[in-house]
């Protein structure tokens, strides 16, 4: 028997379309600003796409992650934010 999570217990995620040089650069910007504990709260997942970097994060940590990109010295631009992958 497979256990399922209730919809209220699932993590709601938002998706960010980024313009950056590499995933490593994005990871470093987040870790520098919000640290390891913030990384765990945001629980980022990189979604593979051919030419784009798509980052899936917890919606409650959206403000902190966007602030990390603004404060970083690297050229990371948030192109679009959506609640679904299809919306990107």
N, C-alpha and C positions, 0 to 999 in steps of 0.2 A: 504494500500500500504506500503510495507516494503522498507525502504531506504537502499541502499547499498553503501559501500565505494568504491571509485575508487581504483584500484590497487596501484596507486602512493600515496594514502593517508593511506594505511594500514601500520602497523608497521611490519618491517622485524625482525624476531626472529631467534636466534641461540639457539641450545640446547647443554647443557654441561652435560656429564656423570661424576658424582662425586663419590669419595670414602670417606665417612665421617661416623661418628657415628650416627648423627641425623640431622634432618632438622633445629632444633633449633641452633645447632652449626654453620651451614652454614649461617643462618639468622644473627646471632650475628657477624660473621666475616665480612659480607658485611656492616652491620650497623656501625661497629667500624671503618672501613676504609673510606667508601664514605658517610656515614651519611644518614639522612632521605631524603634529596634532591636527592642524588645519587640513593637511593633506588627507589624513584619515577621515575627518569629518566630511570633506568634499567628495571623497572616494572617486577620483577621476578615472575614467576609462577612455583610452584613445580608440577611435573607430577608424578602421582602415578604409581609405578611399584613394583613388588613383593620384590626384594632384592636390588634394585638400587635407587639412588637418581638422578633424572633428573631435571635440572633447565632450564627453558626457559627464556631468557632475550633478550632485544633489542640489535641488533647487534652493534650499535654505542657505547654501554657501555661495550663491551666484555673485552677490555683491563683493565678497572677499576675493574671489578668483578674478573678477574683472578689475578690481583695484590692484591686484598683484600685477596684472598685465600693464596697467597704466603707470605704475611706479617702477617697472623694470627698465633697465637701460637698453635692452634689446628692442628691435622693431617688431613687436607683436601687436597686430591689429585685430580687433573683434569685428568681423564682417556682419555676422547675424547671430541672433539667439532665438531658439525656438523650443517649444515643448515636445515636438515630434521630429523625427528624422526627415519625414516627408516634407515638413514645413521649411526645412533648410533649402 
